[in-house]
Amino acid sequence: MIFRIIHFISLIVLSVFVTPLIFVPLACLYAMRYFALEILPLAFLIDIYFGAANSLPLYTIGAFLLIVSFEIGKQFLMLK
């Protein structure tokens, strides 16, 4: 449980200060390992931070699709 909290806090810090090329693979690993609904509010906050709330919120849509695809894919990959 502690590792999950530390991993999520590091994702929050990386999402603001680092390029998405580093953040997105780590978010994928987080979503693959856990049922990662907490990535959705983080993606929404990133969209607001970068001013994409008035247009199409791509991070939020991407995070939702990431969670859904990994939850469907976990059954086929036997990761649960």
Summary of the structure (lengths in Angstrom):
residues: 80
radius of gyration: 12.7
end to end distance: 16.4
largest distance: 39.2
contacts: 195
relative contact order: 0.12
helix: 76%
strand: 0%
